[in-house]
Amino acid sequence: MRVDIYRRAEHAGHFSYLAVPEGKMIPGEVINTDWELIDRGMDVNDDAKHLDGYPIDAPFEQIAAKGYAITSVKQIDKA
């Protein structure tokens, strides 16, 4: 699968990340924040447990459940 990666600034200089299937719009429930496109068309293996280089766990499970994958609140301070 190919995904587009977005990021937004959080507290203390940290970032959260959002992955959506390539070419799809950011879903309405998260569009009200300032997301910046940082990687377009990133190839991700279908069995990936996380996205290399980004603190997003279980990307395909999240995308299947809600249409996007996002950094867990627990991961923001580590990002």
All heavy atoms as a GROMACS GRO file, in nm:
protein
  624
    1MET      N    1   0.085  -0.117   0.000
    1MET     CA    2   0.000   0.000   0.000
    1MET      C    3   0.089   0.123   0.000
    1MET      O    4   0.197   0.123   0.054
    1MET     CB    5  -0.091   0.001   0.124
    1MET     CG    6  -0.170   0.129   0.137
    1MET     SD    7  -0.269   0.137   0.288
    1MET     CE    8  -0.423   0.078   0.225
    2ARG      N    9   0.038   0.228  -0.059
    2ARG     CA   10   0.107   0.357  -0.060
    2ARG      C   11   0.026   0.455   0.022
    2ARG      O   12  -0.097   0.458   0.011
    2ARG     CB   13   0.126   0.405  -0.202
    2ARG     CG   14   0.223   0.315  -0.280
    2ARG     CD   15   0.226   0.346  -0.427
    2ARG     NE   16   0.265   0.482  -0.456
    2ARG     CZ   17   0.389   0.522  -0.487
    2ARG    NH1   18   0.486   0.435  -0.490
    2ARG    NH2   19   0.414   0.648  -0.514
    3VAL      N   20   0.096   0.534   0.103
    3VAL     CA   21   0.028   0.630   0.190
    3VAL      C   22   0.094   0.767   0.178
    3VAL      O   23   0.211   0.779   0.140
    3VAL     CB   24   0.031   0.586   0.339
    3VAL    CG1   25  -0.045   0.455   0.358
    3VAL    CG2   26   0.173   0.574   0.391
    4ASP      N   27   0.016   0.868   0.210
    4ASP     CA   28   0.065   1.004   0.222
    4ASP      C   29   0.079   1.032   0.372
    4ASP      O   30  -0.007   0.993   0.451
    4ASP     CB   31  -0.031   1.105   0.160
    4ASP     CG   32  -0.045   1.087   0.009
    4ASP    OD1   33   0.048   1.035  -0.056
    4ASP    OD2   34  -0.150   1.127  -0.045
    5ILE      N   35   0.189   1.098   0.410
    5ILE     CA   36   0.218   1.125   0.550
    5ILE      C   37   0.208   1.276   0.576
    5ILE      O   38   0.262   1.356   0.502
    5ILE     CB   39   0.360   1.078   0.589
    5ILE    CG1   40   0.381   0.931   0.553
    5ILE    CG2   41   0.387   1.104   0.738
    5ILE    CD1   42   0.302   0.833   0.635
    6TYR      N   43   0.138   1.309   0.683
    6TYR     CA   44   0.122   1.447   0.727
    6TYR      C   45   0.176   1.459   0.869
    6TYR      O   46   0.181   1.360   0.942
    6TYR     CB   47  -0.026   1.487   0.728
    6TYR     CG   48  -0.091   1.484   0.594
    6TYR    CD1   49  -0.139   1.366   0.540
    6TYR    CD2   50  -0.107   1.601   0.520
    6TYR    CE1   51  -0.200   1.363   0.414
    6TYR    CE2   52  -0.168   1.600   0.395
    6TYR     CZ   53  -0.213   1.480   0.344
    6TYR     OH   54  -0.273   1.479   0.221
    7ARG      N   55   0.213   1.580   0.910
    7ARG     CA   56   0.252   1.602   1.048
    7ARG      C   57   0.194   1.733   1.098
    7ARG      O   58   0.158   1.822   1.019
    7ARG     CB   59   0.404   1.602   1.065
    7ARG     CG   60   0.471   1.728   1.021
    7ARG     CD   61   0.618   1.727   1.054
    7ARG     NE   62   0.676   1.854   1.010
    7ARG     CZ   63   0.801   1.885   1.019
    7ARG    NH1   64   0.886   1.798   1.070
    7ARG    NH2   65   0.844   2.003   0.978
    8ARG      N   66   0.185   1.743   1.231
    8ARG     CA   67   0.143   1.868   1.294
    8ARG      C   68   0.226   1.888   1.421
    8ARG      O   69   0.266   1.792   1.487
    8ARG     CB   70  -0.005   1.870   1.326
    8ARG     CG   71  -0.042   1.779   1.440
    8ARG     CD   72  -0.188   1.796   1.482
    8ARG     NE   73  -0.215   1.701   1.587
    8ARG     CZ   74  -0.331   1.645   1.608
    8ARG    NH1   75  -0.433   1.674   1.531
    8ARG    NH2   76  -0.347   1.561   1.706
    9ALA      N   77   0.251   2.011   1.452
    9ALA     CA   78   0.328   2.044   1.571
    9ALA      C   79   0.246   2.019   1.697
    9ALA      O   80   0.126   2.045   1.700
    9ALA     CB   81   0.372   2.190   1.565
   10GLU      N   82   0.312   1.967   1.796
   10GLU     CA   83   0.253   1.945   1.928
   10GLU      C   84   0.333   2.027   2.029
   10GLU      O   85   0.412   2.113   1.989
   10GLU     CB   86   0.257   1.796   1.963
   10GLU     CG   87   0.179   1.707   1.868
   10GLU     CD   88   0.029   1.722   1.876
   10GLU    OE1   89  -0.021   1.788   1.970
   10GLU    OE2   90  -0.041   1.668   1.789
   11HIS      N   91   0.319   2.000   2.154
   11HIS     CA   92   0.390   2.072   2.259
   11HIS      C   93   0.540   2.035   2.262
   11HIS      O   94   0.579   1.930   2.214
   11HIS     CB   95   0.326   2.044   2.395
   11HIS     CG   96   0.341   1.902   2.439
   11HIS    ND1   97   0.268   1.799   2.385
   11HIS    CD2   98   0.424   1.846   2.529
   11HIS    CE1   99   0.304   1.686   2.440
   11HIS    NE2  100   0.398   1.710   2.528
   12ALA      N  101   0.619   2.123   2.316
   12ALA     CA  102   0.762   2.100   2.341
   12ALA      C  103   0.840   2.058   2.216
   12ALA      O  104   0.936   1.983   2.224
   12ALA     CB  105   0.780   1.996   2.452
   13GLY      N  106   0.799   2.106   2.100
   13GLY     CA  107   0.872   2.077   1.977
   13GLY      C  108   0.851   1.939   1.920
   13GLY      O  109   0.923   1.898   1.829
   14HIS      N  110   0.754   1.864   1.971
   14HIS     CA  111   0.725   1.730   1.920
   14HIS      C  112   0.622   1.738   1.808
   14HIS      O  113   0.558   1.841   1.789
   14HIS     CB  114   0.672   1.641   2.033
   14HIS     CG  115   0.771   1.620   2.143
   14HIS    ND1  116   0.880   1.539   2.131
   14HIS    CD2  117   0.777   1.673   2.267
   14HIS    CE1  118   0.950   1.541   2.243
   14HIS    NE2  119   0.890   1.623   2.327
   15PHE      N  120   0.606   1.629   1.735
   15PHE     CA  121   0.510   1.622   1.626
   15PHE      C  122   0.424   1.497   1.638
   15PHE      O  123   0.468   1.395   1.692
   15PHE     CB  124   0.582   1.617   1.490
   15PHE     CG  125   0.654   1.743   1.456
   15PHE    CD1  126   0.787   1.759   1.487
   15PHE    CD2  127   0.587   1.848   1.395
   15PHE    CE1  128   0.854   1.876   1.457
   15PHE    CE2  129   0.653   1.966   1.364
   15PHE     CZ  130   0.788   1.980   1.395
   16SER      N  131   0.303   1.505   1.586
   16SER     CA  132   0.222   1.386   1.566
   16SER      C  133   0.212   1.367   1.414
   16SER      O  134   0.229   1.462   1.337
   16SER     CB  135   0.084   1.398   1.631
   16SER     OG  136   0.015   1.510   1.584
   17TYR      N  137   0.187   1.244   1.373
   17TYR     CA  138   0.186   1.209   1.231
   17TYR      C  139   0.057   1.139   1.194
   17TYR      O  140  -0.004   1.070   1.276
   17TYR     CB  141   0.306   1.119   1.199
   17TYR     CG  142   0.436   1.192   1.219
   17TYR    CD1  143   0.499   1.193   1.342
   17TYR    CD2  144   0.495   1.263   1.115
   17TYR    CE1  145   0.617   1.263   1.362
   17TYR    CE2  146   0.614   1.333   1.134
   17TYR     CZ  147   0.674   1.332   1.257
   17TYR     OH  148   0.790   1.401   1.276
   18LEU      N  149   0.017   1.158   1.069
   18LEU     CA  150  -0.106   1.103   1.015
   18LEU      C  151  -0.074   1.038   0.881
   18LEU      O  152  -0.006   1.098   0.799
   18LEU     CB  153  -0.207   1.216   0.995
   18LEU     CG  154  -0.340   1.185   0.930
   18LEU    CD1  155  -0.429   1.110   1.029
   18LEU    CD2  156  -0.408   1.313   0.887
   19ALA      N  157  -0.121   0.916   0.862
   19ALA     CA  158  -0.103   0.846   0.734
   19ALA      C  159  -0.240   0.818   0.675
   19ALA      O  160  -0.330   0.769   0.744
   19ALA     CB  161  -0.028   0.715   0.754
   20VAL      N  162  -0.257   0.853   0.548
   20VAL     CA  163  -0.381   0.823   0.476
   20VAL      C  164  -0.343   0.753   0.346
   20VAL      O  165  -0.235   0.776   0.293
   20VAL     CB  166  -0.465   0.950   0.448
   20VAL    CG1  167  -0.513   1.014   0.576
   20VAL    CG2  168  -0.390   1.050   0.365
   21PRO      N  169  -0.431   0.667   0.294
   21PRO     CA  170  -0.401   0.604   0.166
   21PRO      C  171  -0.370   0.711   0.061
   21PRO      O  172  -0.432   0.818   0.059
   21PRO     CB  173  -0.529   0.528   0.133
   21PRO     CG  174  -0.589   0.497   0.267
   21PRO     CD  175  -0.559   0.620   0.350
   22GLU      N  176  -0.273   0.683  -0.023
   22GLU     CA  177  -0.227   0.778  -0.124
   22GLU      C  178  -0.342   0.840  -0.201
   22GLU      O  179  -0.431   0.771  -0.250
   22GLU     CB  180  -0.132   0.709  -0.221
   22GLU     CG  181  -0.074   0.801  -0.326
   22GLU     CD  182   0.019   0.730  -0.421
   22GLU    OE1  183  -0.004   0.611  -0.451
   22GLU    OE2  184   0.114   0.794  -0.466
   23GLY      N  185  -0.341   0.973  -0.211
   23GLY     CA  186  -0.440   1.046  -0.288
   23GLY      C  187  -0.573   1.070  -0.218
   23GLY      O  188  -0.657   1.142  -0.270
   24LYS      N  189  -0.593   1.011  -0.101
   24LYS     CA  190  -0.719   1.031  -0.027
   24LYS      C  191  -0.712   1.162   0.051
   24LYS      O  192  -0.606   1.208   0.091
   24LYS     CB  193  -0.743   0.916   0.071
   24LYS     CG  194  -0.759   0.781   0.007
   24LYS     CD  195  -0.895   0.767  -0.051
   24LYS     CE  196  -0.911   0.624  -0.105
   24LYS     NZ  197  -1.040   0.600  -0.158
   25MET      N  198  -0.828   1.220   0.074
   25MET     CA  199  -0.838   1.341   0.155
   25MET      C  200  -0.821   1.305   0.302
   25MET      O  201  -0.853   1.195   0.344
   25MET     CB  202  -0.974   1.407   0.136
   25MET     CG  203  -1.000   1.455  -0.006
   25MET     SD  204  -0.901   1.597  -0.052
   25MET     CE  205  -0.965   1.720   0.058
   26ILE      N  206  -0.773   1.402   0.380
   26ILE     CA  207  -0.768   1.383   0.524
   26ILE      C  208  -0.912   1.373   0.574
   26ILE      O  209  -0.995   1.457   0.538
   26ILE     CB  210  -0.697   1.502   0.593
   26ILE    CG1  211  -0.550   1.508   0.548
   26ILE    CG2  212  -0.706   1.490   0.744
   26ILE    CD1  213  -0.477   1.630   0.603
   27PRO      N  214  -0.945   1.273   0.654
   27PRO     CA  215  -1.083   1.259   0.703
   27PRO      C  216  -1.131   1.380   0.783
   27PRO      O  217  -1.052   1.449   0.847
   27PRO     CB  218  -1.075   1.135   0.794
   27PRO     CG  219  -0.957   1.060   0.743
   27PRO     CD  220  -0.860   1.165   0.698
   28GLY      N  221  -1.259   1.406   0.776
   28GLY     CA  222  -1.320   1.522   0.839
   28GLY      C  223  -1.293   1.537   0.986
   28GLY      O  224  -1.277   1.648   1.036
   29GLU      N  225  -1.286   1.426   1.060
   29GLU     CA  226  -1.268   1.437   1.204
   29GLU      C  227  -1.128   1.485   1.244
   29GLU      O  228  -1.107   1.523   1.358
   29GLU     CB  229  -1.300   1.304   1.276
   29GLU     CG  230  -1.210   1.188   1.240
   29GLU     CD  231  -1.266   1.101   1.128
   29GLU    OE1  232  -1.343   1.151   1.045
   29GLU    OE2  233  -1.230   0.984   1.124
   30VAL      N  234  -1.034   1.486   1.151
   30VAL     CA  235  -0.900   1.536   1.184
   30VAL      C  236  -0.859   1.656   1.099
   30VAL      O  237  -0.751   1.710   1.115
   30VAL     CB  238  -0.792   1.425   1.172
   30VAL    CG1  239  -0.814   1.319   1.276
   30VAL    CG2  240  -0.786   1.367   1.034
   31ILE      N  241  -0.945   1.700   1.010
   31ILE     CA  242  -0.907   1.809   0.918
   31ILE      C  243  -0.906   1.946   0.983
   31ILE      O  244  -0.848   2.040   0.931
   31ILE     CB  245  -0.997   1.809   0.792
   31ILE    CG1  246  -0.927   1.883   0.680
   31ILE    CG2  247  -1.132   1.872   0.822
   31ILE    CD1  248  -0.963   1.839   0.545
   32ASN      N  249  -0.962   1.958   1.102
   32ASN     CA  250  -0.969   2.089   1.166
   32ASN      C  251  -0.838   2.130   1.233
   32ASN      O  252  -0.832   2.232   1.299
   32ASN     CB  253  -1.083   2.093   1.269
   32ASN     CG  254  -1.062   1.992   1.380
   32ASN    OD1  255  -0.983   1.899   1.367
   32ASN    ND2  256  -1.133   2.010   1.489
   33THR      N  257  -0.732   2.054   1.215
   33THR     CA  258  -0.600   2.091   1.267
   33THR      C  259  -0.506   2.117   1.152
   33THR      O  260  -0.536   2.084   1.037
   33THR     CB  261  -0.544   1.981   1.359
   33THR    OG1  262  -0.536   1.860   1.284
   33THR    CG2  263  -0.632   1.960   1.481
   34ASP      N  264  -0.394   2.176   1.180
   34ASP     CA  265  -0.301   2.216   1.076
   34ASP      C  266  -0.203   2.105   1.040
   34ASP      O  267  -0.092   2.098   1.093
   34ASP     CB  268  -0.222   2.340   1.121
   34ASP     CG  269  -0.312   2.460   1.139
   34ASP    OD1  270  -0.410   2.472   1.063
   34ASP    OD2  271  -0.284   2.542   1.227
   35TRP      N  272  -0.242   2.019   0.948
   35TRP     CA  273  -0.156   1.911   0.902
   35TRP      C  274  -0.076   1.959   0.783
   35TRP      O  275  -0.128   2.024   0.694
   35TRP     CB  276  -0.240   1.789   0.862
   35TRP     CG  277  -0.306   1.722   0.977
   35TRP    CD1  278  -0.437   1.735   1.013
   35TRP    CD2  279  -0.248   1.634   1.071
   35TRP    NE1  280  -0.463   1.659   1.125
   35TRP    CE2  281  -0.348   1.596   1.162
   35TRP    CE3  282  -0.119   1.582   1.088
   35TRP    CZ2  283  -0.324   1.509   1.268
   35TRP    CZ3  284  -0.096   1.496   1.194
   35TRP    CH2  285  -0.197   1.459   1.282
   36GLU      N  286   0.051   1.922   0.778
   36GLU     CA  287   0.143   1.957   0.670
   36GLU      C  288   0.186   1.830   0.599
   36GLU      O  289   0.236   1.736   0.664
   36GLU     CB  290   0.264   2.028   0.732
   36GLU     CG  291   0.379   2.046   0.640
   36GLU     CD  292   0.505   2.092   0.712
   36GLU    OE1  293   0.511   2.092   0.837
   36GLU    OE2  294   0.600   2.126   0.640
   37LEU      N  295   0.167   1.823   0.468
   37LEU     CA  296   0.211   1.707   0.391
   37LEU      C  297   0.363   1.701   0.392
   37LEU      O  298   0.430   1.799   0.358
   37LEU     CB  299   0.160   1.716   0.247
   37LEU     CG  300   0.200   1.602   0.154
   37LEU    CD1  301   0.138   1.471   0.198
   37LEU    CD2  302   0.161   1.634   0.012
   38ILE      N  303   0.419   1.586   0.432
   38ILE     CA  304   0.565   1.573   0.435
   38ILE      C  305   0.617   1.458   0.350
   38ILE      O  306   0.736   1.453   0.320
   38ILE     CB  307   0.619   1.561   0.580
   38ILE    CG1  308   0.560   1.440   0.651
   38ILE    CG2  309   0.594   1.690   0.655
   38ILE    CD1  310   0.631   1.408   0.781
   39ASP      N  311   0.531   1.362   0.312
   39ASP     CA  312   0.576   1.250   0.231
   39ASP      C  313   0.457   1.198   0.150
   39ASP      O  314   0.354   1.163   0.207
   39ASP     CB  315   0.632   1.139   0.319
   39ASP     CG  316   0.719   1.039   0.245
   39ASP    OD1  317   0.719   1.040   0.120
   39ASP    OD2  318   0.787   0.959   0.311
   40ARG      N  319   0.471   1.196   0.021
   40ARG     CA  320   0.360   1.153  -0.067
   40ARG      C  321   0.396   1.019  -0.131
   40ARG      O  322   0.506   1.000  -0.180
   40ARG     CB  323   0.336   1.257  -0.175
   40ARG     CG  324   0.215   1.229  -0.262
   40ARG     CD  325   0.195   1.334  -0.368
   40ARG     NE  326   0.176   1.468  -0.315
   40ARG     CZ  327   0.058   1.517  -0.279
   40ARG    NH1  328  -0.051   1.446  -0.288
   40ARG    NH2  329   0.049   1.641  -0.235
   41GLY      N  330   0.302   0.925  -0.127
   41GLY     CA  331   0.320   0.798  -0.195
   41GLY      C  332   0.424   0.706  -0.134
   41GLY      O  333   0.491   0.632  -0.204
   42MET      N  334   0.435   0.708  -0.003
   42MET     CA  335   0.532   0.622   0.067
   42MET      C  336   0.486   0.477   0.057
   42MET      O  337   0.371   0.445   0.089
   42MET     CB  338   0.541   0.665   0.213
   42MET     CG  339   0.632   0.581   0.297
   42MET     SD  340   0.629   0.642   0.468
   42MET     CE  341   0.718   0.512   0.547
   43ASP      N  342   0.575   0.389   0.011
   43ASP     CA  343   0.543   0.246   0.004
   43ASP      C  344   0.554   0.185   0.142
   43ASP      O  345   0.653   0.205   0.213
   43ASP     CB  346   0.640   0.174  -0.089
   43ASP     CG  347   0.607   0.194  -0.235
   43ASP    OD1  348   0.488   0.186  -0.269
   43ASP    OD2  349   0.699   0.217  -0.314
   44VAL      N  350   0.451   0.109   0.180
   44VAL     CA  351   0.448   0.041   0.309
   44VAL      C  352   0.407  -0.103   0.285
   44VAL      O  353   0.308  -0.129   0.216
   44VAL     CB  354   0.349   0.110   0.406
   44VAL    CG1  355   0.348   0.041   0.540
   44VAL    CG2  356   0.380   0.257   0.421
   45ASN      N  357   0.482  -0.197   0.343
   45ASN     CA  358   0.446  -0.337   0.331
   45ASN      C  359   0.312  -0.363   0.400
   45ASN      O  360   0.285  -0.307   0.506
   45ASN     CB  361   0.552  -0.426   0.395
   45ASN     CG  362   0.681  -0.427   0.316
   45ASN    OD1  363   0.680  -0.411   0.194
   45ASN    ND2  364   0.792  -0.445   0.383
   46ASP      N  365   0.232  -0.449   0.340
   46ASP     CA  366   0.099  -0.476   0.395
   46ASP      C  367   0.102  -0.539   0.533
   46ASP      O  368   0.003  -0.534   0.605
   46ASP     CB  369   0.020  -0.567   0.300
   46ASP     CG  370  -0.018  -0.495   0.172
   46ASP    OD1  371  -0.013  -0.370   0.169
   46ASP    OD2  372  -0.054  -0.562   0.074
   47ASP      N  373   0.214  -0.599   0.572
   47ASP     CA  374   0.223  -0.662   0.705
   47ASP      C  375   0.301  -0.576   0.805
   47ASP      O  376   0.336  -0.622   0.912
   47ASP     CB  377   0.285  -0.800   0.694
   47ASP     CG  378   0.426  -0.797   0.635
   47ASP    OD1  379   0.468  -0.692   0.584
   47ASP    OD2  380   0.494  -0.901   0.641
   48ALA      N  381   0.325  -0.449   0.772
   48ALA     CA  382   0.401  -0.360   0.860
   48ALA      C  383   0.330  -0.339   0.993
   48ALA      O  384   0.210  -0.318   0.997
   48ALA     CB  385   0.425  -0.225   0.792
   49LYS      N  386   0.406  -0.347   1.101
   49LYS     CA  387   0.353  -0.323   1.235
   49LYS      C  388   0.367  -0.176   1.276
   49LYS      O  389   0.307  -0.132   1.372
   49LYS     CB  390   0.425  -0.411   1.338
   49LYS     CG  391   0.411  -0.559   1.309
   49LYS     CD  392   0.267  -0.603   1.317
   49LYS     CE  393   0.257  -0.753   1.291
   49LYS     NZ  394   0.128  -0.792   1.244
   50HIS      N  395   0.451  -0.103   1.203
   50HIS     CA  396   0.468   0.040   1.225
   50HIS      C  397   0.524   0.100   1.096
   50HIS      O  398   0.566   0.028   1.007
   50HIS     CB  399   0.559   0.070   1.344
   50HIS     CG  400   0.699   0.022   1.323
   50HIS    ND1  401   0.738  -0.108   1.345
   50HIS    CD2  402   0.810   0.087   1.279
   50HIS    CE1  403   0.865  -0.121   1.316
   50HIS    NE2  404   0.912  -0.005   1.275
   51LEU      N  405   0.522   0.231   1.086
   51LEU     CA  406   0.577   0.298   0.968
   51LEU      C  407   0.720   0.337   0.997
   51LEU      O  408   0.748   0.408   1.094
   51LEU     CB  409   0.496   0.423   0.934
   51LEU     CG  410   0.355   0.401   0.883
   51LEU    CD1  411   0.290   0.533   0.847
   51LEU    CD2  412   0.354   0.309   0.763
   52ASP      N  413   0.812   0.292   0.914
   52ASP     CA  414   0.953   0.325   0.932
   52ASP      C  415   0.973   0.476   0.928
   52ASP      O  416   0.927   0.544   0.837
   52ASP     CB  417   1.038   0.260   0.823
   52ASP     CG  418   1.047   0.109   0.837
   52ASP    OD1  419   1.026   0.059   0.950
   52ASP    OD2  420   1.075   0.042   0.737
   53GLY      N  421   1.039   0.527   1.030
   53GLY     CA  422   1.068   0.670   1.037
   53GLY      C  423   0.960   0.755   1.099
   53GLY      O  424   0.979   0.875   1.120
   54TYR      N  425   0.844   0.696   1.126
   54TYR     CA  426   0.732   0.772   1.184
   54TYR      C  427   0.672   0.692   1.299
   54TYR      O  428   0.655   0.570   1.289
   54TYR     CB  429   0.624   0.798   1.079
   54TYR     CG  430   0.677   0.874   0.959
   54TYR    CD1  431   0.701   0.808   0.839
   54TYR    CD2  432   0.704   1.010   0.968
   54TYR    CE1  433   0.751   0.877   0.730
   54TYR    CE2  434   0.754   1.079   0.860
   54TYR     CZ  435   0.777   1.012   0.740
   54TYR     OH  436   0.828   1.081   0.633
   55PRO      N  437   0.636   0.759   1.408
   55PRO     CA  438   0.580   0.688   1.524
   55PRO      C  439   0.431   0.655   1.507
   55PRO      O  440   0.346   0.705   1.580
   55PRO     CB  441   0.605   0.786   1.639
   55PRO     CG  442   0.597   0.920   1.573
   55PRO     CD  443   0.657   0.901   1.436
   56ILE      N  444   0.402   0.572   1.410
   56ILE     CA  445   0.264   0.526   1.386
   56ILE      C  446   0.264   0.374   1.395
   56ILE      O  447   0.327   0.307   1.314
   56ILE     CB  448   0.212   0.571   1.248
   56ILE    CG1  449   0.209   0.724   1.239
   56ILE    CG2  450   0.073   0.512   1.222
   56ILE    CD1  451   0.168   0.776   1.103
   57ASP      N  452   0.195   0.322   1.495
   57ASP     CA  453   0.186   0.177   1.513
   57ASP      C  454   0.062   0.122   1.446
   57ASP      O  455  -0.039   0.191   1.435
   57ASP     CB  456   0.182   0.143   1.662
   57ASP     CG  457   0.313   0.176   1.732
   57ASP    OD1  458   0.420   0.166   1.668
   57ASP    OD2  459   0.307   0.213   1.851
   58ALA      N  460   0.069  -0.003   1.402
   58ALA     CA  461  -0.042  -0.076   1.341
   58ALA      C  462  -0.111   0.006   1.231
   58ALA      O  463  -0.232   0.026   1.234
   58ALA     CB  464  -0.143  -0.119   1.448
   59PRO      N  465  -0.036   0.054   1.131
   59PRO     CA  466  -0.096   0.143   1.031
   59PRO      C  467  -0.214   0.082   0.956
   59PRO      O  468  -0.315   0.150   0.935
   59PRO     CB  469   0.020   0.175   0.938
   59PRO     CG  470   0.120   0.067   0.959
   59PRO     CD  471   0.104   0.025   1.101
   60PHE      N  472  -0.204  -0.044   0.917
   60PHE     CA  473  -0.313  -0.103   0.838
   60PHE      C  474  -0.435  -0.133   0.922
   60PHE      O  475  -0.547  -0.119   0.875
   60PHE     CB  476  -0.264  -0.226   0.762
   60PHE     CG  477  -0.162  -0.187   0.658
   60PHE    CD1  478  -0.028  -0.208   0.679
   60PHE    CD2  479  -0.202  -0.124   0.541
   60PHE    CE1  480   0.066  -0.168   0.585
   60PHE    CE2  481  -0.110  -0.083   0.447
   60PHE     CZ  482   0.024  -0.106   0.469
   61GLU      N  483  -0.414  -0.170   1.047
   61GLU     CA  484  -0.528  -0.190   1.136
   61GLU      C  485  -0.602  -0.058   1.157
   61GLU      O  486  -0.725  -0.054   1.153
   61GLU     CB  487  -0.482  -0.246   1.271
   61GLU     CG  488  -0.429  -0.388   1.262
   61GLU     CD  489  -0.371  -0.435   1.394
   61GLU    OE1  490  -0.410  -0.382   1.501
   61GLU    OE2  491  -0.285  -0.524   1.390
   62GLN      N  492  -0.527   0.050   1.179
   62GLN     CA  493  -0.590   0.180   1.198
   62GLN      C  494  -0.662   0.227   1.072
   62GLN      O  495  -0.775   0.275   1.079
   62GLN     CB  496  -0.485   0.285   1.237
   62GLN     CG  497  -0.430   0.271   1.376
   62GLN     CD  498  -0.352   0.395   1.414
   62GLN    OE1  499  -0.408   0.505   1.421
   62GLN    NE2  500  -0.223   0.378   1.439
   63ILE      N  501  -0.597   0.212   0.956
   63ILE     CA  502  -0.659   0.255   0.830
   63ILE      C  503  -0.786   0.175   0.802
   63ILE      O  504  -0.888   0.231   0.760
   63ILE     CB  505  -0.559   0.246   0.714
   63ILE    CG1  506  -0.452   0.356   0.730
   63ILE    CG2  507  -0.630   0.258   0.579
   63ILE    CD1  508  -0.334   0.346   0.635
   64ALA      N  509  -0.782   0.045   0.829
   64ALA     CA  510  -0.901  -0.038   0.808
   64ALA      C  511  -1.016   0.004   0.900
   64ALA      O  512  -1.132   0.004   0.860
   64ALA     CB  513  -0.868  -0.186   0.831
   65ALA      N  514  -0.983   0.043   1.022
   65ALA     CA  515  -1.085   0.078   1.120
   65ALA      C  516  -1.142   0.218   1.101
   65ALA      O  517  -1.262   0.240   1.120
   65ALA     CB  518  -1.028   0.066   1.262
   66LYS      N  519  -1.057   0.315   1.063
   66LYS     CA  520  -1.106   0.453   1.059
   66LYS      C  521  -1.066   0.532   0.935
   66LYS      O  522  -1.099   0.649   0.924
   66LYS     CB  523  -1.065   0.528   1.186
   66LYS     CG  524  -0.917   0.525   1.214
   66LYS     CD  525  -0.887   0.577   1.354
   66LYS     CE  526  -0.741   0.558   1.387
   66LYS     NZ  527  -0.710   0.580   1.524
   67GLY      N  528  -0.992   0.470   0.842
   67GLY     CA  529  -0.956   0.538   0.718
   67GLY      C  530  -0.825   0.614   0.723
   67GLY      O  531  -0.781   0.670   0.624
   68TYR      N  532  -0.761   0.616   0.838
   68TYR     CA  533  -0.631   0.682   0.854
   68TYR      C  534  -0.560   0.618   0.972
   68TYR      O  535  -0.620   0.548   1.053
   68TYR     CB  536  -0.646   0.832   0.878
   68TYR     CG  537  -0.721   0.869   1.003
   68TYR    CD1  538  -0.656   0.891   1.123
   68TYR    CD2  539  -0.860   0.881   1.001
   68TYR    CE1  540  -0.726   0.924   1.238
   68TYR    CE2  541  -0.931   0.914   1.114
   68TYR     CZ  542  -0.864   0.935   1.233
   68TYR     OH  543  -0.933   0.967   1.347
   69ALA      N  544  -0.429   0.643   0.982
   69ALA     CA  545  -0.350   0.598   1.096
   69ALA      C  546  -0.284   0.722   1.156
   69ALA      O  547  -0.240   0.811   1.084
   69ALA     CB  548  -0.245   0.497   1.052
   70ILE      N  549  -0.276   0.726   1.288
   70ILE     CA  550  -0.225   0.846   1.355
   70ILE      C  551  -0.134   0.806   1.470
   70ILE      O  552  -0.146   0.697   1.526
   70ILE     CB  553  -0.344   0.934   1.404
   70ILE    CG1  554  -0.298   1.072   1.442
   70ILE    CG2  555  -0.421   0.864   1.513
   70ILE    CD1  556  -0.412   1.172   1.458
   71THR      N  557  -0.042   0.896   1.503
   71THR     CA  558   0.047   0.876   1.617
   71THR      C  559  -0.035   0.864   1.744
   71THR      O  560  -0.125   0.945   1.769
   71THR     CB  561   0.143   0.996   1.630
   71THR    OG1  562   0.217   1.009   1.509
   71THR    CG2  563   0.238   0.978   1.747
   72SER      N  564  -0.003   0.767   1.826
   72SER     CA  565  -0.067   0.752   1.956
   72SER      C  566  -0.021   0.864   2.048
   72SER      O  567   0.093   0.908   2.042
   72SER     CB  568  -0.027   0.617   2.018
   72SER     OG  569  -0.060   0.613   2.154
   73VAL      N  570  -0.109   0.910   2.133
   73VAL     CA  571  -0.074   1.014   2.230
   73VAL      C  572   0.048   0.969   2.312
   73VAL      O  573   0.134   1.049   2.346
   73VAL     CB  574  -0.194   1.045   2.322
   73VAL    CG1  575  -0.155   1.138   2.435
   73VAL    CG2  576  -0.308   1.102   2.243
   74LYS      N  577   0.057   0.840   2.340
   74LYS     CA  578   0.171   0.787   2.417
   74LYS      C  579   0.303   0.802   2.342
   74LYS      O  580   0.408   0.806   2.403
   74LYS     CB  581   0.149   0.640   2.450
   74LYS     CG  582   0.032   0.615   2.544
   74LYS     CD  583   0.018   0.469   2.577
   74LYS     CE  584  -0.061   0.403   2.468
   74LYS     NZ  585  -0.090   0.262   2.492
   75GLN      N  586   0.298   0.814   2.210
   75GLN     CA  587   0.419   0.822   2.128
   75GLN      C  588   0.465   0.966   2.103
   75GLN      O  589   0.578   0.987   2.062
   75GLN     CB  590   0.396   0.755   1.993
   75GLN     CG  591   0.376   0.606   1.999
   75GLN     CD  592   0.503   0.532   2.031
   75GLN    OE1  593   0.612   0.587   2.026
   75GLN    NE2  594   0.490   0.407   2.066
   76ILE      N  595   0.382   1.065   2.125
   76ILE     CA  596   0.416   1.203   2.089
   76ILE      C  597   0.542   1.251   2.158
   76ILE      O  598   0.629   1.310   2.096
   76ILE     CB  599   0.297   1.299   2.114
   76ILE    CG1  600   0.187   1.269   2.014
   76ILE    CG2  601   0.342   1.444   2.105
   76ILE    CD1  602   0.060   1.347   2.034
   77ASP      N  603   0.559   1.224   2.287
   77ASP     CA  604   0.678   1.270   2.357
   77ASP      C  605   0.804   1.196   2.313
   77ASP      O  606   0.913   1.241   2.340
   77ASP     CB  607   0.661   1.256   2.508
   77ASP     CG  608   0.561   1.358   2.563
   77ASP    OD1  609   0.543   1.463   2.498
   77ASP    OD2  610   0.502   1.333   2.667
   78LYS      N  611   0.789   1.083   2.244
   78LYS     CA  612   0.903   1.008   2.194
   78LYS      C  613   0.940   1.049   2.053
   78LYS      O  614   1.046   1.017   2.005
   78LYS     CB  615   0.871   0.858   2.196
   78LYS     CG  616   0.846   0.804   2.334
   78LYS     CD  617   0.809   0.658   2.325
   78LYS     CE  618   0.771   0.603   2.462
   78LYS     NZ  619   0.728   0.464   2.452
   79ALA      N  620   0.848   1.118   1.984
   79ALA     CA  621   0.869   1.153   1.843
   79ALA      C  622   0.965   1.269   1.827
   79ALA      O  623   0.981   1.350   1.910
   79ALA     CB  624   0.736   1.187   1.778
   0.00000   0.00000   0.00000
